[in-house]
Amino acid sequence: MYLDRDSIYILANSLAECPNMRNQHIWNDIKDGLPKNIRDNIHGYTTTKAAIINLLSVCNNYEGGIESLLEIVREYEGNSKSMKQVDLVWQKIKESLVRNITPEQTNAPTPLSEISNFKNSAAVYTKLKKFLLKSYNYYEILDLAHSLPASINIPDSLPGSSASLSTVVHEFVDLIERHRLHKVLIKLLRTTRPNRINEIDDIESSTTHI
């Protein structure tokens, strides 16, 4: 199964959220655990997003390469929330690729629109997370959560203040995605960060395609 560039970027974004992918020693172990023909073509030991994209690109050139990589990552991540998200993303990518290859066998109408929606959703997720990380602290994220519909009870679903801001934002945006609250959140962002209107406009324009 060969992935296109967009799918590699989406999977890389998901893998980058795994804490062990940011640990230099574990990164080395993950690389060394790959089959020799793949390992010999991976150069450099760095944990940046670009390195993850490069790692996936090399694995993508070998049959079963990405599956091997994900199995090794799973050995370190276990049943973590970030690994569950990786598995979800990977499953979505595989489903869309199968549908694109054999649409007549799956009777799937316009499968290209489904993968497009999934990629757009991933793009919105990434933009929202980056914006929140650089624009809000933990207590401001909590204020945003309290401003959302009370029936969903998002504040109680968030990690405590002892968690890293990245973890809190990840959980917050995941809940926004799950409950389809993009438009409500955009309005709150406009109110609380009027000086960042251009960035918010860019996020909002992306939500129109999901």
FITOR-911124 format. One record per residue: residue number from 1; residue in one letter; y, z, x of N, C-alpha, C, CB in turn. Coordinates in pm, whole numbers, plus 50000, padded with zeros to 5 digits. Glycine has a CB too. Example, Ala and Ser with C-alpha at 12.3 -4.5 7.8 and 13.67 -1.06 7.14 Angstrom:
<rs>
<1,"a",<49431,50780,51319>,<49550,50780,51230>,<49670,50780,51320>,<49553,50905,51131>>;
<2,"s",<49775,50708,51285>,<49894,50714,51367>,<50003,50787,51290>,<49940,50572,51408>>;
</rs>
This chain:
<rs>
<1,"m",<49881,50000,50085>,<50000,50000,50000>,<50124,50000,50088>,<50000,50122,49904>>;
<2,"y",<50203,49894,50079>,<50321,49879,50165>,<50447,49912,50084>,<50329,49736,50224>>;
<3,"l",<50531,50000,50138>,<50652,50042,50068>,<50771,49956,50109>,<50682,50189,50096>>;
<4,"d",<50861,49931,50014>,<50985,49864,50048>,<51082,49966,50105>,<51046,49792,49925>>;
<5,"r",<51194,49918,50156>,<51291,50006,50224>,<51344,50116,50132>,<51407,49924,50278>>;
<6,"d",<51376,50080,50007>,<51429,50180,49914>,<51331,50293,49890>,<51466,50114,49782>>;
<7,"s",<51203,50257,49875>,<51100,50359,49852>,<51087,50452,49972>,<50966,50293,49822>>;
<8,"i",<51098,50396,50092>,<51092,50478,50214>,<51209,50576,50217>,<51094,50389,50341>>;
<9,"y",<51329,50529,50181>,<51446,50617,50180>,<51430,50730,50078>,<51573,50536,50149>>;
<10,"i",<51377,50697,49961>,<51357,50797,49856>,<51257,50903,49903>,<51308,50731,49725>>;
<11,"l",<51147,50858,49962>,<51045,50951,50010>,<51099,51035,50126>,<50919,50875,50053>>;
<12,"a",<51181,50973,50212>,<51240,51045,50326>,<51334,51155,50276>,<51317,50948,50418>>;
<13,"n",<51412,51127,50174>,<51501,51229,50117>,<51422,51349,50067>,<51585,51169,50003>>;
<14,"s",<51310,51321,50005>,<51226,51428,49952>,<51161,51508,50065>,<51117,51370,49859>>;
<15,"l",<51109,51439,50165>,<51046,51507,50279>,<51146,51592,50357>,<50981,51405,50372>>;
<16,"a",<51270,51546,50361>,<51373,51618,50437>,<51401,51756,50378>,<51502,51537,50440>>;
<17,"e",<51361,51778,50252>,<51380,51907,50189>,<51272,52008,50226>,<51384,51891,50038>>;
<18,"c",<51166,51961,50290>,<51059,52051,50331>,<51102,52127,50456>,<50927,51973,50358>>;
<19,"p",<51107,52259,50451>,<51152,52339,50565>,<51077,52307,50695>,<51137,52486,50534>>;
<20,"n",<50947,52283,50684>,<50869,52257,50806>,<50905,52124,50871>,<50721,52259,50773>>;
<21,"m",<50963,52032,50796>,<51005,51905,50855>,<51132,51924,50939>,<51030,51801,50745>>;
<22,"r",<51195,52040,50927>,<51315,52069,51005>,<51286,52163,51122>,<51423,52129,50915>>;
<23,"n",<51159,52198,51137>,<51119,52286,51246>,<51069,52200,51362>,<51009,52387,51199>>;
<24,"q",<51135,52210,51477>,<51104,52122,51590>,<50959,52131,51635>,<51195,52155,51705>>;
<25,"h",<50906,52253,51644>,<50769,52270,51692>,<50667,52212,51592>,<50739,52419,51716>>;
<26,"i",<50691,52238,51464>,<50599,52187,51362>,<50611,52034,51353>,<50628,52251,51224>>;
<27,"w",<50734,51983,51369>,<50753,51837,51372>,<50664,51775,51478>,<50902,51801,51398>>;
<28,"n",<50662,51836,51596>,<50578,51785,51704>,<50431,51788,51665>,<50601,51867,51831>>;
<29,"d",<50388,51899,51600>,<50249,51912,51559>,<50212,51807,51453>,<50222,52053,51504>>;
<30,"i",<50306,51782,51360>,<50283,51682,51257>,<50265,51544,51320>,<50399,51679,51155>>;
<31,"k",<50352,51512,51412>,<50343,51383,51482>,<50211,51373,51558>,<50463,51364,51579>>;
<32,"d",<50175,51479,51629>,<50054,51477,51711>,<49927,51475,51627>,<50052,51597,51803>>;
<33,"g",<49938,51515,51499>,<49822,51515,51412>,<49790,51380,51351>,<49841,51614,51305>>;
<34,"l",<49879,51284,51368>,<49856,51150,51313>,<49755,51073,51398>,<49989,51072,51305>>;
<35,"p",<49689,50973,51341>,<49597,50890,51419>,<49667,50832,51542>,<49539,50776,51333>>;
<36,"k",<49592,50813,51650>,<49650,50771,51777>,<49727,50639,51767>,<49541,50759,51881>>;
<37,"n",<49675,50544,51690>,<49744,50415,51682>,<49881,50427,51616>,<49659,50314,51605>>;
<38,"i",<49898,50528,51530>,<50029,50553,51468>,<50114,50637,51563>,<50015,50624,51330>>;
<39,"r",<50053,50744,51616>,<50124,50837,51703>,<50187,50768,51823>,<50030,50946,51751>>;
<40,"d",<50117,50672,51880>,<50167,50605,52000>,<50289,50518,51974>,<50058,50521,52060>>;
<41,"n",<50317,50491,51847>,<50431,50406,51813>,<50550,50485,51761>,<50390,50303,51711>>;
<42,"i",<50539,50617,51763>,<50651,50702,51722>,<50717,50757,51846>,<50603,50819,51628>>;
<43,"h",<50844,50727,51860>,<50917,50767,51982>,<51025,50869,51947>,<50981,50642,52051>>;
<44,"g",<51034,50972,52028>,<51135,51075,52007>,<51083,51191,51925>,<51255,51016,51941>>;
<45,"y",<51135,51308,51952>,<51099,51429,51878>,<51227,51489,51821>,<51024,51534,51971>>;
<46,"t",<51268,51441,51709>,<51390,51489,51645>,<51364,51504,51496>,<51509,51392,51670>>;
<47,"t",<51435,51597,51434>,<51408,51627,51294>,<51519,51578,51201>,<51390,51777,51276>>;
<48,"t",<51595,51479,51243>,<51701,51427,51158>,<51643,51339,51047>,<51801,51348,51242>>;
<49,"k",<51726,51310,50946>,<51682,51222,50836>,<51643,51085,50891>,<51794,51207,50730>>;
<50,"a",<51719,51036,50987>,<51687,50905,51046>,<51549,50906,51110>,<51794,50865,51149>>;
<51,"a",<51513,51018,51172>,<51382,51029,51236>,<51270,51029,51133>,<51374,51156,51322>>;
<52,"i",<51296,51092,51018>,<51195,51093,50911>,<51176,50953,50855>,<51237,51191,50798>>;
<53,"i",<51286,50879,50841>,<51278,50741,50794>,<51198,50657,50895>,<51420,50681,50773>>;
<54,"n",<51225,50679,51023>,<51152,50606,51127>,<51003,50642,51126>,<51212,50636,51266>>;
<55,"l",<50974,50770,51108>,<50836,50816,51102>,<50762,50749,50986>,<50830,50970,51088>>;
<56,"l",<50825,50746,50869>,<50766,50682,50753>,<50749,50532,50774>,<50850,50708,50629>>;
<57,"s",<50846,50470,50839>,<50840,50326,50863>,<50722,50289,50952>,<50970,50277,50926>>;
<58,"v",<50699,50372,51055>,<50584,50347,51143>,<50454,50366,51066>,<50589,50440,51267>>;
<59,"c",<50444,50476,50993>,<50323,50503,50914>,<50298,50393,50812>,<50333,50640,50842>>;
<60,"n",<50407,50336,50761>,<50399,50232,50658>,<50332,50105,50711>,<50538,50199,50606>>;
<61,"n",<50331,50089,50841>,<50272,49969,50901>,<50120,49979,50917>,<50334,49943,51037>>;
<62,"y",<50064,50092,50883>,<49919,50113,50899>,<49857,50155,50767>,<49892,50219,51008>>;
<63,"e",<49743,50101,50739>,<49670,50134,50616>,<49642,50284,50610>,<49538,50054,50607>>;
<64,"g",<49686,50347,50504>,<49664,50490,50488>,<49754,50577,50573>,<49524,50522,50520>>;
<65,"g",<49852,50517,50641>,<49938,50593,50731>,<50023,50697,50661>,<50027,50499,50807>>;
<66,"i",<50085,50658,50552>,<50171,50752,50479>,<50087,50862,50415>,<50254,50679,50372>>;
<67,"e",<49970,50824,50362>,<49882,50926,50305>,<49843,51029,50411>,<49756,50860,50244>>;
<68,"s",<49814,50981,50532>,<49777,51073,50642>,<49892,51168,50674>,<49737,50993,50768>>;
<69,"l",<50013,51112,50679>,<50131,51194,50708>,<50149,51302,50602>,<50257,51105,50716>>;
<70,"l",<50139,51265,50476>,<50162,51361,50368>,<50056,51471,50368>,<50162,51290,50233>>;
<71,"e",<49933,51436,50404>,<49828,51538,50411>,<49858,51639,50520>,<49690,51472,50435>>;
<72,"i",<49909,51592,50634>,<49942,51684,50743>,<50059,51774,50703>,<49977,51606,50873>>;
<73,"v",<50162,51715,50641>,<50276,51794,50596>,<50229,51900,50497>,<50384,51703,50531>>;
<74,"r",<50135,51863,50410>,<50085,51956,50309>,<50014,52076,50373>,<49990,51884,50212>>;
<75,"e",<49952,52055,50488>,<49885,52164,50558>,<49984,52274,50594>,<49814,52113,50684>>;
<76,"y",<50108,52235,50623>,<50210,52332,50661>,<50288,52383,50541>,<50305,52270,50763>>;
<77,"e",<50314,52296,50445>,<50394,52333,50329>,<50315,52406,50222>,<50457,52210,50269>>;
<78,"g",<50184,52378,50216>,<50102,52439,50113>,<50146,52393,49974>,<50109,52590,50122>>;
<79,"n",<50161,52490,49884>,<50197,52458,49746>,<50344,52489,49720>,<50109,52537,49648>>;
<80,"s",<50429,52464,49819>,<50571,52494,49807>,<50638,52403,49704>,<50641,52480,49942>>;
<81,"k",<50753,52445,49654>,<50827,52365,49557>,<50869,52232,49618>,<50950,52440,49507>>;
<82,"s",<50907,52235,49745>,<50950,52111,49810>,<50834,52014,49824>,<51011,52140,49948>>;
<83,"m",<50712,52066,49849>,<50596,51979,49861>,<50558,51922,49725>,<50477,52054,49922>>;
<84,"k",<50574,52002,49620>,<50547,51952,49485>,<50641,51837,49452>,<50562,52065,49382>>;
<85,"q",<50768,51849,49496>,<50864,51742,49472>,<50825,51616,49549>,<51005,51787,49511>>;
<86,"v",<50778,51633,49673>,<50730,51519,49752>,<50615,51450,49681>,<50687,51564,49894>>;
<87,"d",<50522,51529,49630>,<50406,51473,49559>,<50450,51397,49434>,<50307,51584,49521>>;
<88,"l",<50549,51452,49364>,<50600,51386,49244>,<50665,51252,49278>,<50702,51476,49171>>;
<89,"v",<50747,51253,49382>,<50813,51130,49425>,<50710,51027,49470>,<50912,51158,49541>>;
<90,"w",<50613,51071,49547>,<50508,50980,49597>,<50429,50920,49482>,<50414,51055,49693>>;
<91,"q",<50396,51001,49384>,<50321,50952,49268>,<50402,50848,49191>,<50284,51069,49175>>;
<92,"k",<50532,50873,49173>,<50618,50777,49103>,<50625,50645,49178>,<50761,50836,49086>>;
<93,"i",<50637,50653,49311>,<50644,50532,49392>,<50515,50452,49380>,<50672,50566,49539>>;
<94,"k",<50401,50521,49389>,<50272,50451,49379>,<50254,50386,49242>,<50156,50548,49406>>;
<95,"e",<50293,50457,49139>,<50280,50402,49004>,<50364,50276,48987>,<50320,50506,48899>>;
<96,"s",<50486,50280,49037>,<50575,50165,49022>,<50526,50046,49104>,<50717,50202,49063>>;
<97,"l",<50470,50073,49222>,<50420,49963,49305>,<50298,49898,49241>,<50383,50015,49445>>;
<98,"v",<50209,49980,49185>,<50090,49925,49119>,<50132,49840,49000>,<49996,50038,49074>>;
<99,"r",<50229,49888,48925>,<50274,49813,48808>,<50341,49682,48847>,<50371,49897,48727>>;
<100,"n",<50412,49684,48957>,<50476,49560,49003>,<50374,49458,49052>,<50576,49590,49114>>;
<101,"i",<50265,49508,49110>,<50164,49417,49164>,<50078,49358,49053>,<50075,49490,49266>>;
<102,"t",<50038,49443,48956>,<49947,49395,48851>,<50000,49431,48712>,<49807,49454,48871>>;
<103,"p",<50115,49378,48671>,<50171,49414,48542>,<50082,49374,48426>,<50305,49351,48525>>;
<104,"e",<50006,49262,48440>,<49923,49218,48328>,<49806,49312,48304>,<49871,49077,48352>>;
<105,"q",<49763,49385,48409>,<49651,49477,48394>,<49695,49609,48331>,<49585,49503,48529>>;
<106,"t",<49819,49647,48353>,<49866,49774,48300>,<49939,49758,48168>,<49957,49842,48399>>;
<107,"n",<49966,49631,48129>,<50044,49604,48007>,<50177,49677,48010>,<49964,49646,47883>>;
<108,"a",<50234,49691,48129>,<50360,49763,48142>,<50477,49667,48126>,<50368,49835,48279>>;
<109,"p",<50563,49689,48025>,<50677,49600,48006>,<50783,49621,48113>,<50737,49621,47868>>;
<110,"t",<50830,49511,48171>,<50935,49511,48273>,<50927,49630,48367>,<51071,49509,48206>>;
<111,"p",<50821,49638,48447>,<50806,49753,48537>,<50921,49765,48636>,<50676,49742,48613>>;
<112,"l",<50989,49655,48670>,<51100,49663,48764>,<51211,49753,48713>,<51155,49523,48792>>;
<113,"s",<51230,49758,48583>,<51334,49844,48529>,<51298,49991,48549>,<51357,49815,48380>>;
<114,"e",<51167,50022,48546>,<51125,50160,48563>,<51149,50208,48706>,<50978,50175,48527>>;
<115,"i",<51114,50126,48803>,<51139,50167,48942>,<51287,50174,48970>,<51072,50069,49040>>;
<116,"s",<51365,50085,48906>,<51510,50087,48923>,<51568,50218,48871>,<51575,49968,48852>>;
<117,"n",<51522,50260,48752>,<51571,50386,48696>,<51535,50503,48785>,<51514,50406,48557>>;
<118,"f",<51413,50501,48840>,<51370,50610,48927>,<51455,50617,49053>,<51222,50594,48964>>;
<119,"k",<51484,50500,49113>,<51565,50497,49234>,<51708,50542,49207>,<51565,50357,49295>>;
<120,"n",<51763,50500,49090>,<51897,50542,49055>,<51903,50692,49035>,<51944,50471,48929>>;
<121,"s",<51799,50749,48971>,<51793,50892,48951>,<51790,50966,49084>,<51672,50929,48866>>;
<122,"a",<51712,50915,49179>,<51704,50977,49312>,<51839,50970,49383>,<51596,50908,49397>>;
<123,"a",<51911,50860,49364>,<52043,50843,49427>,<52142,50944,49371>,<52095,50700,49407>>;
<124,"v",<52140,50964,49238>,<52228,51061,49175>,<52195,51201,49224>,<52216,51053,49021>>;
<125,"y",<52065,51232,49233>,<52020,51363,49280>,<52077,51391,49420>,<51865,51370,49282>>;
<126,"t",<52068,51293,49508>,<52116,51309,49645>,<52267,51327,49650>,<52075,51188,49730>>;
<127,"k",<52340,51247,49573>,<52486,51257,49571>,<52532,51392,49518>,<52547,51145,49485>>;
<128,"l",<52469,51437,49410>,<52506,51566,49352>,<52481,51680,49451>,<52428,51590,49223>>;
<129,"k",<52367,51675,49515>,<52333,51783,49608>,<52432,51788,49725>,<52190,51765,49659>>;
<130,"k",<52462,51672,49782>,<52556,51668,49894>,<52693,51720,49853>,<52568,51526,49949>>;
<131,"f",<52737,51678,49734>,<52870,51719,49686>,<52875,51870,49664>,<52905,51646,49556>>;
<132,"l",<52773,51925,49600>,<52771,52068,49573>,<52763,52150,49702>,<52655,52103,49481>>;
<133,"l",<52684,52104,49796>,<52668,52177,49922>,<52800,52189,49999>,<52564,52108,50009>>;
<134,"k",<52879,52084,49997>,<53002,52087,50075>,<53123,52137,49995>,<53031,51950,50130>>;
<135,"s",<53106,52156,49863>,<53222,52190,49781>,<53214,52327,49713>,<53239,52087,49677>>;
<136,"y",<53096,52388,49709>,<53078,52513,49634>,<52998,52614,49716>,<53009,52486,49500>>;
<137,"n",<53026,52742,49692>,<52942,52846,49749>,<52844,52897,49642>,<53029,52963,49804>>;
<138,"y",<52762,52996,49677>,<52659,53043,49584>,<52718,53090,49451>,<52581,53156,49648>>;
<139,"y",<52824,53170,49458>,<52879,53228,49336>,<52948,53123,49249>,<52978,53340,49371>>;
<140,"e",<53002,53021,49312>,<53062,52912,49235>,<52954,52828,49166>,<53148,52822,49326>>;
<141,"i",<52839,52811,49233>,<52726,52742,49169>,<52680,52824,49049>,<52608,52721,49270>>;
<142,"l",<52677,52954,49064>,<52635,53042,48954>,<52733,53031,48837>,<52626,53188,49003>>;
<143,"d",<52862,53020,48868>,<52962,53002,48763>,<52939,52871,48687>,<53104,53005,48822>>;
<144,"l",<52905,52766,48762>,<52874,52638,48697>,<52754,52653,48604>,<52846,52529,48802>>;
<145,"a",<52653,52725,48652>,<52532,52744,48573>,<52562,52819,48444>,<52427,52819,48654>>;
<146,"h",<52650,52919,48452>,<52686,52998,48334>,<52768,52915,48235>,<52763,53123,48374>>;
<147,"s",<52830,52809,48282>,<52912,52724,48194>,<52829,52619,48121>,<53020,52655,48275>>;
<148,"l",<52703,52607,48156>,<52613,52512,48090>,<52558,52574,47961>,<52497,52471,48186>>;
<149,"p",<52500,52493,47873>,<52448,52547,47745>,<52361,52670,47764>,<52369,52439,47672>>;
<150,"a",<52396,52776,47693>,<52325,52905,47710>,<52179,52896,47669>,<52393,53013,47628>>;
<151,"s",<52147,52805,47580>,<52009,52795,47531>,<51910,52757,47641>,<52001,52692,47420>>;
<152,"i",<51960,52692,47746>,<51873,52649,47856>,<51852,52761,47957>,<51932,52526,47927>>;
<153,"n",<51950,52853,47966>,<51938,52972,48051>,<51914,52936,48197>,<51825,53061,48002>>;
<154,"i",<51994,52845,48249>,<51979,52803,48388>,<52007,52915,48489>,<52072,52687,48415>>;
<155,"p",<52109,53001,48468>,<52135,53105,48569>,<52013,53189,48606>,<52242,53197,48520>>;
<156,"d",<51932,53224,48507>,<51814,53308,48535>,<51704,53232,48608>,<51759,53363,48405>>;
<157,"s",<51715,53101,48613>,<51614,53020,48681>,<51648,52995,48827>,<51597,52887,48610>>;
<158,"l",<51769,53035,48868>,<51813,53010,49005>,<51769,53121,49100>,<51965,52994,49010>>;
<159,"p",<51748,53089,49229>,<51715,53193,49328>,<51831,53291,49342>,<51681,53128,49466>>;
<160,"g",<51804,53407,49397>,<51908,53507,49419>,<52000,53472,49534>,<51845,53641,49444>>;
<161,"s",<52101,53554,49555>,<52203,53527,49657>,<52146,53533,49799>,<52317,53626,49644>>;
<162,"s",<52027,53592,49816>,<51967,53599,49950>,<51908,53464,49993>,<51858,53707,49953>>;
<163,"a",<51888,53374,49896>,<51835,53241,49929>,<51942,53157,49996>,<51782,53170,49803>>;
<164,"s",<51899,53057,50072>,<51996,52968,50136>,<52068,52886,50031>,<51926,52875,50239>>;
<165,"l",<52190,52845,50063>,<52268,52764,49968>,<52195,52634,49938>,<52409,52735,50024>>;
<166,"s",<52129,52577,50038>,<52054,52453,50018>,<51945,52471,49914>,<51994,52406,50150>>;
<167,"t",<51874,52584,49919>,<51768,52611,49822>,<51824,52627,49682>,<51690,52737,49862>>;
<168,"v",<51936,52699,49672>,<52000,52721,49541>,<52045,52589,49481>,<52119,52818,49555>>;
<169,"v",<52111,52507,49563>,<52160,52378,49515>,<52043,52289,49474>,<52245,52307,49622>>;
<170,"h",<51937,52289,49554>,<51818,52209,49523>,<51764,52248,49386>,<51710,52228,49631>>;
<171,"e",<51750,52377,49360>,<51696,52424,49233>,<51792,52391,49118>,<51670,52575,49239>>;
<172,"f",<51921,52408,49145>,<52021,52383,49042>,<52021,52237,48999>,<52160,52422,49091>>;
<173,"v",<52022,52147,49096>,<52024,52004,49064>,<51892,51962,49000>,<52051,51919,49190>>;
<174,"d",<51782,52023,49042>,<51653,51993,48980>,<51655,52029,48831>,<51540,52070,49053>>;
<175,"l",<51718,52142,48798>,<51729,52184,48657>,<51822,52090,48580>,<51781,52329,48648>>;
<176,"i",<51928,52046,48645>,<52019,51949,48582>,<51943,51821,48549>,<52141,51918,48675>>;
<177,"e",<51861,51776,48644>,<51781,51655,48623>,<51682,51675,48509>,<51707,51616,48751>>;
<178,"r",<51614,51788,48511>,<51508,51813,48413>,<51562,51818,48270>,<51438,51944,48446>>;
<179,"h",<51684,51875,48256>,<51741,51891,48122>,<51844,51783,48089>,<51805,52028,48108>>;
<180,"r",<51856,51684,48177>,<51945,51570,48154>,<52088,51616,48126>,<51893,51486,48038>>;
<181,"l",<52140,51701,48212>,<52274,51757,48192>,<52377,51697,48287>,<52270,51907,48211>>;
<182,"h",<52352,51575,48335>,<52443,51513,48431>,<52587,51506,48378>,<52394,51373,48466>>;
<183,"k",<52602,51457,48256>,<52736,51436,48202>,<52811,51568,48181>,<52728,51361,48069>>;
<184,"v",<52738,51670,48138>,<52800,51802,48120>,<52846,51856,48255>,<52701,51901,48054>>;
<185,"l",<52761,51841,48357>,<52797,51890,48491>,<52916,51813,48547>,<52677,51878,48586>>;
<186,"i",<52920,51682,48525>,<53031,51601,48575>,<53164,51654,48520>,<53012,51453,48536>>;
<187,"k",<53167,51688,48393>,<53290,51742,48332>,<53331,51872,48398>,<53271,51763,48180>>;
<188,"l",<53231,51956,48429>,<53261,52082,48497>,<53314,52059,48638>,<53136,52169,48502>>;
<189,"l",<53257,51960,48707>,<53303,51929,48842>,<53447,51881,48840>,<53212,51821,48907>>;
<190,"r",<53482,51801,48740>,<53621,51752,48729>,<53718,51868,48707>,<53632,51651,48612>>;
<191,"t",<53673,51966,48629>,<53760,52080,48599>,<53777,52171,48720>,<53702,52160,48482>>;
<192,"t",<53668,52193,48791>,<53671,52290,48901>,<53711,52230,49036>,<53536,52353,48914>>;
<193,"r",<53698,52098,49050>,<53736,52033,49176>,<53821,51907,49149>,<53608,51996,49258>>;
<194,"p",<53939,51924,49088>,<54023,51808,49055>,<54071,51731,49178>,<54142,51853,48974>>;
<195,"n",<54070,51797,49293>,<54113,51730,49416>,<54005,51640,49477>,<54156,51834,49518>>;
<196,"r",<53886,51641,49417>,<53776,51558,49469>,<53737,51451,49367>,<53654,51646,49505>>;
<197,"i",<53836,51405,49291>,<53808,51319,49176>,<53740,51189,49213>,<53936,51290,49103>>;
<198,"n",<53774,51132,49329>,<53713,51004,49368>,<53564,51018,49393>,<53781,50950,49494>>;
<199,"e",<53525,51128,49456>,<53382,51152,49481>,<53308,51176,49350>,<53363,51271,49576>>;
<200,"i",<53374,51247,49260>,<53311,51276,49130>,<53297,51147,49049>,<53393,51380,49051>>;
<201,"d",<53399,51059,49058>,<53390,50929,48990>,<53270,50849,49041>,<53519,50848,49011>>;
<202,"d",<53245,50857,49172>,<53133,50784,49231>,<53001,50838,49178>,<53136,50794,49385>>;
<203,"i",<52989,50970,49166>,<52867,51030,49111>,<52850,50989,48965>,<52870,51185,49124>>;
<204,"e",<52958,50994,48891>,<52950,50960,48748>,<52910,50814,48727>,<53085,50987,48680>>;
<205,"s",<52960,50725,48811>,<52924,50584,48796>,<52776,50563,48817>,<53004,50499,48894>>;
<206,"s",<52714,50646,48900>,<52569,50635,48925>,<52489,50683,48806>,<52530,50714,49050>>;
<207,"t",<52542,50781,48731>,<52466,50837,48619>,<52457,50740,48503>,<52530,50966,48573>>;
<208,"t",<52540,50638,48500>,<52534,50542,48389>,<52411,50453,48396>,<52659,50454,48389>>;
<209,"h",<52339,50455,48510>,<52223,50368,48528>,<52091,50441,48516>,<52230,50301,48661>>;
<210,"i",<52094,50568,48473>,<51968,50641,48462>,<51944,50686,48319>,<51967,50762,48557>>;
</rs>
